[in-house]
């Protein structure tokens, strides 16, 4: 009873104090905080198959939270839900998606501490995630896609053949940019018209390729060696490069697409690998594909993530109707 009483009298930091603590230079963690975070990350890597990017995001989020509570003498083993709520409130200026991601990281971290017997409760259990506003994705028209491929294929040099291959594969399969740049060479040598893709959470899925994508891959493979790292005779990647990763980087691909957009008279802000993924999904839904099939093709774990494409397709169909229907184009007489 005495311990509980002393805990009540401990001052709880205000939201403004949490913000100020976060701004005080180098991160100062609670006692044993660094070890607990690394143990959690080891578990996420070994047992959940979390990717390097996911682990890096968890580390940043947990270091930020740990630094905030350490300034007020709190520890991971004793921090309360009130203090976690104040921390989340201190993120109010950030996007709701960022707030939700950080709360998700804390939920998994404290679930890990509970499972390891390092806590008797989960202080995040009663905290609701910030309401996340889901914006409709930018979508390219079929005409835009055709213009990009045509402009990308101008010339017969290796760069043009690689760019067309990338465009055709992205639009035919809806791959994430991380999935595309890390594709193994073996994935392109399949004769059954599918790519075997390693997706999020190291989950494999098959991505079908149309005839145009298969032709583009075949043409690219003839000149692929021109992109091998200096002195290398081979690479396990479909898109090798001289980068430290050994394959085409996401940053370089983004840059290539921005340059292509300018050449094709398309707003560069409207083109990215993810926009091509959105075009793939939206055009499938517009063509009558069912959501479950699109979910599988995109590698979405939750169909709710896929449902946004029904809204995009509905908006596009409404615009088509308003511009093409004879009664929509003329004023009705009253």
ZIVEN-V577663 format. One record per residue. N is the residue number from 1. RES is the residue in three letters. SS is DSSP state (helix for helix, strand for strand, loop for the rest). Layout:
n->{N/N}
res->{RES/RES}
ss->{SS/SS}
//
This chain:
n->{1/2/3/4/5/6/7/8/9/10/11/12/13/14/15/16/17/18/19/20/21/22/23/24/25/26/27/28/29/30/31/32/33/34/35/36/37/38/39/40/41/42/43/44/45/46/47/48/49/50/51/52/53/54/55/56/57/58/59/60/61/62/63/64/65/66/67/68/69/70/71/72/73/74/75/76/77/78/79/80/81/82/83/84/85/86/87/88/89/90/91/92/93/94/95/96/97/98/99/100/101/102/103/104/105/106/107/108/109/110/111/112/113/114/115/116/117/118/119/120/121/122/123/124/125/126/127/128/129/130/131/132/133/134/135/136/137/138/139/140/141/142/143/144/145/146/147/148/149/150/151/152/153/154/155/156/157/158/159/160/161/162/163/164/165/166/167/168/169/170/171/172/173/174/175/176/177/178/179/180/181/182/183/184/185/186/187/188/189/190/191/192/193/194/195/196/197/198/199/200/201/202/203/204/205/206/207/208/209/210/211/212/213/214/215/216/217/218/219/220/221/222/223/224/225/226/227/228/229/230/231/232/233/234/235/236/237/238/239/240/241/242/243/244/245/246/247/248/249/250/251/252/253/254/255/256/257/258/259/260/261/262/263/264/265/266/267/268/269/270/271/272/273/274/275/276/277/278/279/280/281/282/283/284/285/286/287/288/289/290/291/292/293/294/295/296/297/298/299/300/301/302/303/304/305/306/307/308/309/310/311/312/313/314/315/316/317/318/319/320/321/322/323/324/325/326/327/328/329/330/331/332/333/334}
res->{UNK/UNK/UNK/UNK/UNK/UNK/UNK/UNK/UNK/UNK/UNK/UNK/UNK/UNK/UNK/UNK/UNK/UNK/UNK/UNK/UNK/UNK/UNK/UNK/UNK/UNK/UNK/UNK/UNK/UNK/UNK/UNK/UNK/UNK/UNK/UNK/UNK/UNK/UNK/UNK/UNK/UNK/UNK/UNK/UNK/UNK/UNK/UNK/UNK/UNK/UNK/UNK/UNK/UNK/UNK/UNK/UNK/UNK/UNK/UNK/UNK/UNK/UNK/UNK/UNK/UNK/UNK/UNK/UNK/UNK/UNK/UNK/UNK/UNK/UNK/UNK/UNK/UNK/UNK/UNK/UNK/UNK/UNK/UNK/UNK/UNK/UNK/UNK/UNK/UNK/UNK/UNK/UNK/UNK/UNK/UNK/UNK/UNK/UNK/UNK/UNK/UNK/UNK/UNK/UNK/UNK/UNK/UNK/UNK/UNK/UNK/UNK/UNK/UNK/UNK/UNK/UNK/UNK/UNK/UNK/UNK/UNK/UNK/UNK/UNK/UNK/UNK/UNK/UNK/UNK/UNK/UNK/UNK/UNK/UNK/UNK/UNK/UNK/UNK/UNK/UNK/UNK/UNK/UNK/UNK/UNK/UNK/UNK/UNK/UNK/UNK/UNK/UNK/UNK/UNK/UNK/UNK/UNK/UNK/UNK/UNK/UNK/UNK/UNK/UNK/UNK/UNK/UNK/UNK/UNK/UNK/UNK/UNK/UNK/UNK/UNK/UNK/UNK/UNK/UNK/UNK/UNK/UNK/UNK/UNK/UNK/UNK/UNK/UNK/UNK/UNK/UNK/UNK/UNK/UNK/UNK/UNK/UNK/UNK/UNK/UNK/UNK/UNK/UNK/UNK/UNK/UNK/UNK/UNK/UNK/UNK/UNK/UNK/UNK/UNK/UNK/UNK/UNK/UNK/UNK/UNK/UNK/UNK/UNK/UNK/UNK/UNK/UNK/UNK/UNK/UNK/UNK/UNK/UNK/UNK/UNK/UNK/UNK/UNK/UNK/UNK/UNK/UNK/UNK/UNK/UNK/UNK/UNK/UNK/UNK/UNK/UNK/UNK/UNK/UNK/UNK/UNK/UNK/UNK/UNK/UNK/UNK/UNK/UNK/UNK/UNK/UNK/UNK/UNK/UNK/UNK/UNK/UNK/UNK/UNK/UNK/UNK/UNK/UNK/UNK/UNK/UNK/UNK/UNK/UNK/UNK/UNK/UNK/UNK/UNK/UNK/UNK/UNK/UNK/UNK/UNK/UNK/UNK/UNK/UNK/UNK/UNK/UNK/UNK/UNK/UNK/UNK/UNK/UNK/UNK/UNK/UNK/UNK/UNK/UNK/UNK/UNK/UNK/UNK/UNK/UNK/UNK/UNK/UNK/UNK/UNK/UNK/UNK/UNK/UNK/UNK/UNK/UNK/UNK}
ss->{loop/helix/helix/helix/helix/helix/helix/helix/loop/loop/loop/loop/loop/loop/helix/helix/helix/helix/helix/helix/helix/helix/loop/loop/loop/loop/loop/loop/loop/loop/loop/loop/helix/helix/helix/helix/helix/helix/helix/helix/helix/helix/helix/helix/helix/helix/helix/helix/loop/loop/loop/helix/helix/helix/helix/helix/helix/helix/helix/helix/helix/helix/helix/helix/helix/helix/helix/helix/helix/helix/loop/loop/loop/loop/loop/loop/loop/loop/loop/loop/helix/helix/helix/helix/helix/helix/helix/helix/helix/loop/loop/loop/loop/loop/loop/helix/helix/helix/helix/helix/helix/helix/helix/helix/helix/helix/helix/helix/helix/helix/helix/helix/helix/helix/helix/loop/loop/loop/loop/loop/loop/loop/loop/loop/loop/loop/loop/loop/loop/loop/loop/loop/loop/loop/loop/loop/loop/loop/loop/loop/loop/helix/helix/helix/helix/helix/helix/helix/helix/helix/helix/helix/loop/loop/loop/loop/loop/helix/helix/helix/helix/helix/helix/helix/helix/helix/helix/helix/helix/helix/helix/helix/helix/loop/loop/loop/helix/helix/helix/helix/helix/loop/loop/strand/helix/helix/helix/helix/helix/loop/loop/loop/loop/strand/strand/strand/strand/strand/loop/helix/helix/helix/loop/strand/strand/strand/strand/strand/loop/loop/helix/helix/helix/helix/helix/helix/helix/helix/helix/helix/helix/loop/loop/helix/helix/helix/helix/loop/loop/loop/loop/loop/loop/loop/loop/loop/strand/loop/loop/strand/loop/loop/loop/loop/loop/loop/strand/loop/loop/helix/helix/helix/helix/helix/helix/helix/helix/helix/helix/helix/helix/helix/helix/loop/loop/loop/loop/helix/helix/helix/loop/loop/helix/helix/helix/helix/helix/helix/helix/helix/helix/helix/helix/helix/helix/helix/loop/loop/loop/loop/helix/helix/helix/helix/helix/helix/helix/helix/loop/loop/loop/loop/helix/helix/helix/helix/loop/helix/helix/helix/helix/helix/helix/helix/helix/helix/helix/helix/helix/helix/helix/helix/helix/helix/loop/helix/helix/helix/helix/loop/loop/loop/loop/loop}
//
